[in-house]
Amino acid sequence: LAQAQSRPCSPSSGQRSNKMVCGMKAVLVLASAGSASALVAGGAHTGAHKGFLANNDGMRPDVVAATLAKVEDEWVAQASAFVECSASNEAGMHCSIPGKAFAKSCGTIVSAVVQASEGDRAHVVEYMGDVCKEKALEGWHSTRCQSLAMLLRKGLGADNYANRESFDSSSICTGLWQTVAAEEKAALAQKHAEGEKAEAERVKAEEAEKKRRHAEEDARVAEAGKRAEEAAEAEKEAAAAAQVAEEAAAKQIRQVAIRALAKVAAASPSSAANATAANATAQAPVSVAAEKANATVQA
C-alpha cells in the first residue's frame, strides 16, 4: 500500500490498463485511510489495449487482494453491527449508520473500478478474476470478492460509454449489502444457538453433579446405618453367647455338686442329713446363677 501511494500515477499513452491501475490505487488509499470521498484517477487513452493487468508493482493482484481483504473485514463488522442493532430492542436512526458506511465504501470502490476501466466490462471481469484468486482472499474472503465481481459483471452493460457516464453503483452495493447482512444474520443466529446450547449443557452438567453428590451422600448415610445395625447385631449376639456360657457353667457346677453329694451319701448313710444340707447349699448358688441368666434372657 505504501508502495502504491508513493508511486506517481500517470497513465502511459497506449495503455488502457494503466488507467485502471491508477483508479484502483486511489481506491486502496481511500480504503486504508477510511475516507468517504471517491477518488478516481483519470488519464488519456490512445492506442490499443495491451492487457488489462499492467506491470505495476503497487497494483499487483496480490497487493490489491491484501487490501481488499481488510476492506471486507470492515464490511463484515458493519453488517454485524447492523444485525445486532436490528435484533435488539433499541430503536432509532443509529441502526442505519453501519449500512450507510458500507454503501459509501462500496460505492467508492465500484465507481473507481468502472471509471478506471472506462466502463469496459471485460476488463473489470478479467482483473477482478485475478484478484479474487489470490491467497490473501482465501475462504470466505474469496467468496465475497467473487460476489462483488459477479455483481459488477451483471450490473455493467455492453455500452462502455453508458457505463462510464450513467452507471449507478447503488444497485450493486445494495445487492452486496443484502448478501453480507444475510450471512451475518445467519452467523449471529448460529452464535446465539450455540450459546444457548452451551448454557443448556452447563445447566445439565450442574444438575447431574448435584444428583451425583446427593447420591454419594445418601450412599454414605446408608453405609453408616448399615454399619451401626451390624454393630448392634454383633453386640446382641455377644450378649446371647455370654448368657449361654453362663448357663452352661451354672449347669456344670450343679452337676458336680450333685455327684459329690451322691458319693457322700453312698459312703456314709448316716451323713444323709448333712448331704441334704450340703445339697441345698450347693443348689443356692446355682439357683441364683439360673435366675440371673433367666433375667438376662428376658431382658
ZADRENMAR-22894 format. One record per residue (C-alpha): residue number from 1; x, y, z. Coordinates in Angstrom, 3 decimals. Layout:
<atoms>
<atom paro="NUM" xx="X" yy="Y" zz="Z"/>
...
</atoms>
This chain:
<atoms>
<atom paro="1" xx="0.000" yy="0.000" zz="0.000"/>
<atom paro="2" xx="2.841" yy="2.392" zz="0.839"/>
<atom paro="3" xx="4.390" yy="1.494" zz="-2.481"/>
<atom paro="4" xx="1.134" yy="2.266" zz="-4.253"/>
<atom paro="5" xx="0.895" yy="5.642" zz="-2.539"/>
<atom paro="6" xx="4.480" yy="6.614" zz="-3.281"/>
<atom paro="7" xx="4.454" yy="5.794" zz="-6.999"/>
<atom paro="8" xx="3.261" yy="8.546" zz="-9.368"/>
<atom paro="9" xx="0.055" yy="7.771" zz="-11.186"/>
<atom paro="10" xx="0.253" yy="8.972" zz="-14.766"/>
<atom paro="11" xx="-1.044" yy="6.529" zz="-17.392"/>
<atom paro="12" xx="1.231" yy="5.967" zz="-20.336"/>
<atom paro="13" xx="-0.082" yy="6.609" zz="-23.806"/>
<atom paro="14" xx="-1.491" yy="3.477" zz="-25.407"/>
<atom paro="15" xx="-2.070" yy="1.572" zz="-22.158"/>
<atom paro="16" xx="-5.701" yy="1.420" zz="-21.116"/>
<atom paro="17" xx="-4.767" yy="-0.851" zz="-18.215"/>
<atom paro="18" xx="-2.688" yy="1.904" zz="-16.622"/>
<atom paro="19" xx="-5.799" yy="3.983" zz="-16.126"/>
<atom paro="20" xx="-7.461" yy="1.095" zz="-14.281"/>
<atom paro="21" xx="-4.329" yy="0.722" zz="-12.182"/>
<atom paro="22" xx="-4.395" yy="4.387" zz="-11.199"/>
<atom paro="23" xx="-8.055" yy="4.171" zz="-10.288"/>
<atom paro="24" xx="-7.502" yy="1.133" zz="-8.090"/>
<atom paro="25" xx="-4.561" yy="2.883" zz="-6.428"/>
<atom paro="26" xx="-6.928" yy="5.609" zz="-5.365"/>
<atom paro="27" xx="-9.373" yy="3.030" zz="-4.031"/>
<atom paro="28" xx="-6.669" yy="1.388" zz="-1.929"/>
<atom paro="29" xx="-5.574" yy="4.697" zz="-0.460"/>
<atom paro="30" xx="-9.167" yy="5.593" zz="0.396"/>
<atom paro="31" xx="-9.974" yy="2.168" zz="1.876"/>
<atom paro="32" xx="-6.879" yy="2.263" zz="4.024"/>
<atom paro="33" xx="-7.495" yy="5.780" zz="5.300"/>
<atom paro="34" xx="-11.237" yy="5.215" zz="5.813"/>
<atom paro="35" xx="-12.082" yy="8.245" zz="3.672"/>
<atom paro="36" xx="-15.668" yy="8.678" zz="2.492"/>
<atom paro="37" xx="-14.877" yy="10.575" zz="-0.703"/>
<atom paro="38" xx="-14.388" yy="8.797" zz="-4.009"/>
<atom paro="39" xx="-11.197" yy="9.490" zz="-5.863"/>
<atom paro="40" xx="-10.958" yy="8.223" zz="-9.422"/>
<atom paro="41" xx="-7.722" yy="8.774" zz="-11.269"/>
<atom paro="42" xx="-8.098" yy="9.835" zz="-14.871"/>
<atom paro="43" xx="-5.923" yy="9.829" zz="-17.907"/>
<atom paro="44" xx="-5.977" yy="9.978" zz="-21.657"/>
<atom paro="45" xx="-6.426" yy="6.798" zz="-23.596"/>
<atom paro="46" xx="-4.963" yy="6.284" zz="-27.025"/>
<atom paro="47" xx="-3.825" yy="3.188" zz="-28.879"/>
<atom paro="48" xx="-4.626" yy="-0.481" zz="-28.494"/>
<atom paro="49" xx="-5.203" yy="-2.357" zz="-25.245"/>
<atom paro="50" xx="-2.042" yy="-4.182" zz="-24.125"/>
<atom paro="51" xx="-3.622" yy="-6.351" zz="-21.442"/>
<atom paro="52" xx="-5.800" yy="-5.338" zz="-18.540"/>
<atom paro="53" xx="-3.217" yy="-6.089" zz="-15.845"/>
<atom paro="54" xx="-0.385" yy="-3.574" zz="-16.065"/>
<atom paro="55" xx="3.137" yy="-4.375" zz="-14.905"/>
<atom paro="56" xx="2.849" yy="-2.186" zz="-11.833"/>
<atom paro="57" xx="4.256" yy="-3.391" zz="-8.521"/>
<atom paro="58" xx="1.894" yy="-1.274" zz="-6.471"/>
<atom paro="59" xx="-1.178" yy="-2.692" zz="-8.194"/>
<atom paro="60" xx="-0.305" yy="-6.348" zz="-8.481"/>
<atom paro="61" xx="-3.359" yy="-8.538" zz="-7.853"/>
<atom paro="62" xx="-1.796" yy="-9.851" zz="-4.623"/>
<atom paro="63" xx="-1.332" yy="-6.281" zz="-3.324"/>
<atom paro="64" xx="-4.907" yy="-5.339" zz="-4.176"/>
<atom paro="65" xx="-6.212" yy="-8.611" zz="-2.713"/>
<atom paro="66" xx="-4.444" yy="-7.999" zz="0.602"/>
<atom paro="67" xx="-6.056" yy="-4.569" zz="0.934"/>
<atom paro="68" xx="-9.451" yy="-5.788" zz="-0.254"/>
<atom paro="69" xx="-9.357" yy="-8.458" zz="2.463"/>
<atom paro="70" xx="-9.085" yy="-5.715" zz="5.093"/>
<atom paro="71" xx="-11.953" yy="-3.794" zz="3.478"/>
<atom paro="72" xx="-14.068" yy="-6.961" zz="3.520"/>
<atom paro="73" xx="-13.323" yy="-7.374" zz="7.231"/>
<atom paro="74" xx="-14.681" yy="-3.857" zz="7.765"/>
<atom paro="75" xx="-17.789" yy="-4.751" zz="5.762"/>
<atom paro="76" xx="-18.370" yy="-7.781" zz="7.956"/>
<atom paro="77" xx="-18.002" yy="-5.665" zz="11.092"/>
<atom paro="78" xx="-20.502" yy="-3.140" zz="9.699"/>
<atom paro="79" xx="-23.004" yy="-5.855" zz="8.801"/>
<atom paro="80" xx="-22.589" yy="-7.488" zz="12.215"/>
<atom paro="81" xx="-23.205" yy="-4.160" zz="13.956"/>
<atom paro="82" xx="-26.331" yy="-3.616" zz="11.838"/>
<atom paro="83" xx="-27.717" yy="-7.105" zz="12.543"/>
<atom paro="84" xx="-27.100" yy="-6.874" zz="16.287"/>
<atom paro="85" xx="-28.618" yy="-3.392" zz="16.428"/>
<atom paro="86" xx="-31.670" yy="-4.530" zz="14.478"/>
<atom paro="87" xx="-32.103" yy="-7.580" zz="16.704"/>
<atom paro="88" xx="-32.005" yy="-5.511" zz="19.894"/>
<atom paro="89" xx="-34.948" yy="-3.703" zz="21.469"/>
<atom paro="90" xx="-33.369" yy="-0.349" zz="20.799"/>
<atom paro="91" xx="-34.889" yy="1.899" zz="18.178"/>
<atom paro="92" xx="-33.520" yy="4.857" zz="16.337"/>
<atom paro="93" xx="-31.616" yy="6.014" zz="13.310"/>
<atom paro="94" xx="-28.298" yy="4.727" zz="14.671"/>
<atom paro="95" xx="-29.070" yy="1.252" zz="13.269"/>
<atom paro="96" xx="-28.729" yy="2.667" zz="9.753"/>
<atom paro="97" xx="-25.225" yy="4.023" zz="10.362"/>
<atom paro="98" xx="-23.381" yy="0.767" zz="9.511"/>
<atom paro="99" xx="-25.323" yy="0.399" zz="6.270"/>
<atom paro="100" xx="-24.538" yy="3.964" zz="5.230"/>
<atom paro="101" xx="-20.844" yy="3.438" zz="5.949"/>
<atom paro="102" xx="-20.888" yy="0.263" zz="3.862"/>
<atom paro="103" xx="-22.700" yy="1.984" zz="0.988"/>
<atom paro="104" xx="-20.128" yy="4.771" zz="0.907"/>
<atom paro="105" xx="-17.162" yy="2.393" zz="0.990"/>
<atom paro="106" xx="-18.653" yy="0.032" zz="-1.579"/>
<atom paro="107" xx="-19.712" yy="2.908" zz="-3.850"/>
<atom paro="108" xx="-16.195" yy="4.328" zz="-3.769"/>
<atom paro="109" xx="-14.674" yy="1.038" zz="-4.900"/>
<atom paro="110" xx="-17.285" yy="0.225" zz="-7.558"/>
<atom paro="111" xx="-17.266" yy="3.714" zz="-9.076"/>
<atom paro="112" xx="-13.468" yy="3.775" zz="-9.204"/>
<atom paro="113" xx="-13.331" yy="0.375" zz="-10.887"/>
<atom paro="114" xx="-15.906" yy="1.343" zz="-13.508"/>
<atom paro="115" xx="-14.393" yy="4.740" zz="-14.280"/>
<atom paro="116" xx="-10.804" yy="3.491" zz="-14.309"/>
<atom paro="117" xx="-11.749" yy="0.706" zz="-16.720"/>
<atom paro="118" xx="-13.512" yy="3.268" zz="-18.929"/>
<atom paro="119" xx="-16.690" yy="1.253" zz="-18.463"/>
<atom paro="120" xx="-15.289" yy="-1.833" zz="-20.180"/>
<atom paro="121" xx="-16.968" yy="-4.833" zz="-18.530"/>
<atom paro="122" xx="-14.485" yy="-7.343" zz="-19.945"/>
<atom paro="123" xx="-11.585" yy="-5.502" zz="-18.316"/>
<atom paro="124" xx="-13.327" yy="-5.451" zz="-14.951"/>
<atom paro="125" xx="-14.143" yy="-9.173" zz="-15.115"/>
<atom paro="126" xx="-10.569" yy="-10.056" zz="-16.061"/>
<atom paro="127" xx="-8.922" yy="-8.033" zz="-13.315"/>
<atom paro="128" xx="-11.353" yy="-8.992" zz="-10.548"/>
<atom paro="129" xx="-10.978" yy="-12.654" zz="-11.520"/>
<atom paro="130" xx="-7.230" yy="-12.450" zz="-10.931"/>
<atom paro="131" xx="-7.633" yy="-10.534" zz="-7.669"/>
<atom paro="132" xx="-10.147" yy="-12.996" zz="-6.225"/>
<atom paro="133" xx="-7.759" yy="-15.917" zz="-6.833"/>
<atom paro="134" xx="-5.031" yy="-14.502" zz="-4.602"/>
<atom paro="135" xx="-4.108" yy="-16.261" zz="-1.331"/>
<atom paro="136" xx="-4.977" yy="-13.182" zz="0.711"/>
<atom paro="137" xx="-8.599" yy="-13.766" zz="-0.273"/>
<atom paro="138" xx="-8.911" yy="-17.430" zz="0.602"/>
<atom paro="139" xx="-12.061" yy="-18.853" zz="2.118"/>
<atom paro="140" xx="-14.964" yy="-16.504" zz="2.681"/>
<atom paro="141" xx="-12.849" yy="-13.520" zz="1.574"/>
<atom paro="142" xx="-12.575" yy="-15.059" zz="-1.895"/>
<atom paro="143" xx="-16.303" yy="-15.802" zz="-1.928"/>
<atom paro="144" xx="-17.067" yy="-12.186" zz="-1.039"/>
<atom paro="145" xx="-14.683" yy="-10.937" zz="-3.745"/>
<atom paro="146" xx="-16.345" yy="-13.186" zz="-6.301"/>
<atom paro="147" xx="-19.749" yy="-11.876" zz="-5.242"/>
<atom paro="148" xx="-18.580" yy="-8.331" zz="-5.911"/>
<atom paro="149" xx="-17.087" yy="-9.356" zz="-9.257"/>
<atom paro="150" xx="-20.322" yy="-11.127" zz="-10.257"/>
<atom paro="151" xx="-22.432" yy="-8.103" zz="-9.342"/>
<atom paro="152" xx="-20.127" yy="-5.881" zz="-11.382"/>
<atom paro="153" xx="-20.353" yy="-8.227" zz="-14.356"/>
<atom paro="154" xx="-24.155" yy="-8.328" zz="-14.161"/>
<atom paro="155" xx="-24.511" yy="-4.629" zz="-13.428"/>
<atom paro="156" xx="-22.322" yy="-3.347" zz="-16.258"/>
<atom paro="157" xx="-23.812" yy="-3.220" zz="-19.706"/>
<atom paro="158" xx="-22.226" yy="-3.728" zz="-23.105"/>
<atom paro="159" xx="-22.108" yy="0.034" zz="-23.775"/>
<atom paro="160" xx="-18.847" yy="1.370" zz="-22.348"/>
<atom paro="161" xx="-19.978" yy="4.980" zz="-22.686"/>
<atom paro="162" xx="-23.222" yy="4.360" zz="-20.797"/>
<atom paro="163" xx="-21.271" yy="2.549" zz="-18.088"/>
<atom paro="164" xx="-18.903" yy="5.496" zz="-17.724"/>
<atom paro="165" xx="-21.488" yy="8.249" zz="-17.781"/>
<atom paro="166" xx="-24.612" yy="6.852" zz="-16.147"/>
<atom paro="167" xx="-23.658" yy="3.757" zz="-14.185"/>
<atom paro="168" xx="-25.264" yy="3.673" zz="-10.722"/>
<atom paro="169" xx="-23.213" yy="1.753" zz="-8.161"/>
<atom paro="170" xx="-26.023" yy="1.764" zz="-5.598"/>
<atom paro="171" xx="-27.713" yy="-1.284" zz="-7.110"/>
<atom paro="172" xx="-24.525" yy="-3.331" zz="-6.868"/>
<atom paro="173" xx="-23.759" yy="-2.153" zz="-3.354"/>
<atom paro="174" xx="-27.332" yy="-2.772" zz="-2.225"/>
<atom paro="175" xx="-27.173" yy="-6.327" zz="-3.511"/>
<atom paro="176" xx="-23.807" yy="-6.906" zz="-1.871"/>
<atom paro="177" xx="-25.035" yy="-5.391" zz="1.410"/>
<atom paro="178" xx="-28.060" yy="-7.684" zz="1.428"/>
<atom paro="179" xx="-25.780" yy="-10.680" zz="0.920"/>
<atom paro="180" xx="-23.314" yy="-9.651" zz="3.632"/>
<atom paro="181" xx="-26.078" yy="-8.722" zz="6.098"/>
<atom paro="182" xx="-27.925" yy="-12.007" zz="5.476"/>
<atom paro="183" xx="-24.753" yy="-14.001" zz="6.078"/>
<atom paro="184" xx="-24.014" yy="-12.112" zz="9.284"/>
<atom paro="185" xx="-27.601" yy="-12.557" zz="10.452"/>
<atom paro="186" xx="-27.277" yy="-16.304" zz="9.932"/>
<atom paro="187" xx="-23.900" yy="-16.286" zz="11.709"/>
<atom paro="188" xx="-25.366" yy="-14.327" zz="14.634"/>
<atom paro="189" xx="-28.301" yy="-16.731" zz="14.882"/>
<atom paro="190" xx="-25.904" yy="-19.671" zz="14.893"/>
<atom paro="191" xx="-23.773" yy="-17.975" zz="17.540"/>
<atom paro="192" xx="-26.815" yy="-17.424" zz="19.742"/>
<atom paro="193" xx="-27.974" yy="-21.002" zz="19.190"/>
<atom paro="194" xx="-24.552" yy="-22.314" zz="20.134"/>
<atom paro="195" xx="-24.542" yy="-20.080" zz="23.199"/>
<atom paro="196" xx="-27.961" yy="-21.347" zz="24.281"/>
<atom paro="197" xx="-26.856" yy="-24.922" zz="23.691"/>
<atom paro="198" xx="-23.706" yy="-24.392" zz="25.728"/>
<atom paro="199" xx="-25.745" yy="-22.830" zz="28.549"/>
<atom paro="200" xx="-28.208" yy="-25.718" zz="28.490"/>
<atom paro="201" xx="-25.339" yy="-28.196" zz="28.630"/>
<atom paro="202" xx="-23.796" yy="-26.262" zz="31.529"/>
<atom paro="203" xx="-27.065" yy="-26.345" zz="33.500"/>
<atom paro="204" xx="-27.491" yy="-30.029" zz="32.697"/>
<atom paro="205" xx="-23.963" yy="-30.762" zz="33.889"/>
<atom paro="206" xx="-24.584" yy="-28.853" zz="37.124"/>
<atom paro="207" xx="-27.796" yy="-30.788" zz="37.758"/>
<atom paro="208" xx="-26.006" yy="-34.067" zz="37.086"/>
<atom paro="209" xx="-23.259" yy="-33.068" zz="39.517"/>
<atom paro="210" xx="-25.829" yy="-32.220" zz="42.193"/>
<atom paro="211" xx="-27.533" yy="-35.577" zz="41.715"/>
<atom paro="212" xx="-24.179" yy="-37.337" zz="41.909"/>
<atom paro="213" xx="-23.307" yy="-35.589" zz="45.171"/>
<atom paro="214" xx="-26.728" yy="-36.342" zz="46.650"/>
<atom paro="215" xx="-26.391" yy="-39.983" zz="45.629"/>
<atom paro="216" xx="-22.960" yy="-40.153" zz="47.259"/>
<atom paro="217" xx="-24.328" yy="-38.594" zz="50.451"/>
<atom paro="218" xx="-27.268" yy="-40.999" zz="50.515"/>
<atom paro="219" xx="-24.894" yy="-43.919" zz="49.994"/>
<atom paro="220" xx="-22.667" yy="-42.665" zz="52.812"/>
<atom paro="221" xx="-25.616" yy="-42.356" zz="55.200"/>
<atom paro="222" xx="-26.897" yy="-45.790" zz="54.202"/>
<atom paro="223" xx="-23.470" yy="-47.334" zz="54.753"/>
<atom paro="224" xx="-23.175" yy="-45.707" zz="58.172"/>
<atom paro="225" xx="-26.624" yy="-47.031" zz="59.127"/>
<atom paro="226" xx="-25.710" yy="-50.497" zz="57.928"/>
<atom paro="227" xx="-22.511" yy="-50.493" zz="59.981"/>
<atom paro="228" xx="-24.480" yy="-49.357" zz="63.068"/>
<atom paro="229" xx="-27.006" yy="-52.171" zz="62.570"/>
<atom paro="230" xx="-24.221" yy="-54.704" zz="62.142"/>
<atom paro="231" xx="-22.520" yy="-53.461" zz="65.321"/>
<atom paro="232" xx="-25.788" yy="-53.707" zz="67.266"/>
<atom paro="233" xx="-26.405" yy="-57.212" zz="65.945"/>
<atom paro="234" xx="-22.869" yy="-58.270" zz="66.863"/>
<atom paro="235" xx="-23.335" yy="-56.875" zz="70.365"/>
<atom paro="236" xx="-26.622" yy="-58.736" zz="70.727"/>
<atom paro="237" xx="-25.045" yy="-61.989" zz="69.551"/>
<atom paro="238" xx="-22.160" yy="-61.485" zz="72.007"/>
<atom paro="239" xx="-24.615" yy="-60.976" zz="74.878"/>
<atom paro="240" xx="-26.546" yy="-64.102" zz="73.913"/>
<atom paro="241" xx="-23.328" yy="-66.103" zz="73.723"/>
<atom paro="242" xx="-22.290" yy="-64.864" zz="77.167"/>
<atom paro="243" xx="-25.670" yy="-65.896" zz="78.562"/>
<atom paro="244" xx="-25.386" yy="-69.375" zz="77.086"/>
<atom paro="245" xx="-21.889" yy="-69.721" zz="78.522"/>
<atom paro="246" xx="-23.097" yy="-68.602" zz="81.955"/>
<atom paro="247" xx="-25.990" yy="-71.067" zz="81.894"/>
<atom paro="248" xx="-23.657" yy="-73.879" zz="80.855"/>
<atom paro="249" xx="-21.254" yy="-73.028" zz="83.665"/>
<atom paro="250" xx="-24.098" yy="-72.997" zz="86.226"/>
<atom paro="251" xx="-25.366" yy="-76.344" zz="84.993"/>
<atom paro="252" xx="-21.920" yy="-77.831" zz="85.213"/>
<atom paro="253" xx="-21.484" yy="-76.600" zz="88.789"/>
<atom paro="254" xx="-24.800" yy="-78.118" zz="89.786"/>
<atom paro="255" xx="-23.952" yy="-81.432" zz="88.239"/>
<atom paro="256" xx="-20.626" yy="-81.516" zz="90.058"/>
<atom paro="257" xx="-22.372" yy="-80.765" zz="93.356"/>
<atom paro="258" xx="-24.955" yy="-83.491" zz="92.800"/>
<atom paro="259" xx="-22.307" yy="-86.062" zz="92.006"/>
<atom paro="260" xx="-20.334" yy="-85.069" zz="95.088"/>
<atom paro="261" xx="-23.392" yy="-85.449" zz="97.328"/>
<atom paro="262" xx="-24.212" yy="-88.778" zz="95.789"/>
<atom paro="263" xx="-20.733" yy="-90.037" zz="96.656"/>
<atom paro="264" xx="-21.060" yy="-88.793" zz="100.217"/>
<atom paro="265" xx="-24.456" yy="-90.468" zz="100.635"/>
<atom paro="266" xx="-23.157" yy="-93.725" zz="99.260"/>
<atom paro="267" xx="-20.105" yy="-93.707" zz="101.527"/>
<atom paro="268" xx="-21.964" yy="-92.922" zz="104.812"/>
<atom paro="269" xx="-25.780" yy="-93.266" zz="105.139"/>
<atom paro="270" xx="-25.591" yy="-91.525" zz="108.495"/>
<atom paro="271" xx="-24.395" yy="-88.430" zz="106.711"/>
<atom paro="272" xx="-27.603" yy="-88.168" zz="104.700"/>
<atom paro="273" xx="-28.845" yy="-85.210" zz="106.650"/>
<atom paro="274" xx="-25.565" yy="-83.426" zz="106.209"/>
<atom paro="275" xx="-25.609" yy="-84.291" zz="102.498"/>
<atom paro="276" xx="-29.086" yy="-82.914" zz="102.140"/>
<atom paro="277" xx="-27.985" yy="-79.656" zz="103.755"/>
<atom paro="278" xx="-24.901" yy="-79.535" zz="101.588"/>
<atom paro="279" xx="-27.003" yy="-80.184" zz="98.538"/>
<atom paro="280" xx="-29.283" yy="-77.300" zz="99.466"/>
<atom paro="281" xx="-26.249" yy="-75.090" zz="99.942"/>
<atom paro="282" xx="-24.880" yy="-76.118" zz="96.522"/>
<atom paro="283" xx="-28.194" yy="-75.529" zz="94.845"/>
<atom paro="284" xx="-28.434" yy="-71.957" zz="96.140"/>
<atom paro="285" xx="-25.640" yy="-70.500" zz="94.027"/>
<atom paro="286" xx="-26.876" yy="-72.456" zz="91.047"/>
<atom paro="287" xx="-30.390" yy="-71.072" zz="91.535"/>
<atom paro="288" xx="-29.043" yy="-67.572" zz="91.849"/>
<atom paro="289" xx="-26.999" yy="-68.040" zz="88.665"/>
<atom paro="290" xx="-30.002" yy="-69.515" zz="86.917"/>
<atom paro="291" xx="-32.186" yy="-66.601" zz="87.961"/>
<atom paro="292" xx="-29.544" yy="-64.169" zz="86.694"/>
<atom paro="293" xx="-29.301" yy="-65.997" zz="83.365"/>
<atom paro="294" xx="-33.104" yy="-66.051" zz="83.088"/>
<atom paro="295" xx="-33.259" yy="-62.294" zz="83.777"/>
<atom paro="296" xx="-30.621" yy="-61.687" zz="81.076"/>
<atom paro="297" xx="-32.578" yy="-63.725" zz="78.528"/>
<atom paro="298" xx="-35.811" yy="-61.886" zz="79.317"/>
<atom paro="299" xx="-34.040" yy="-58.534" zz="79.031"/>
</atoms>
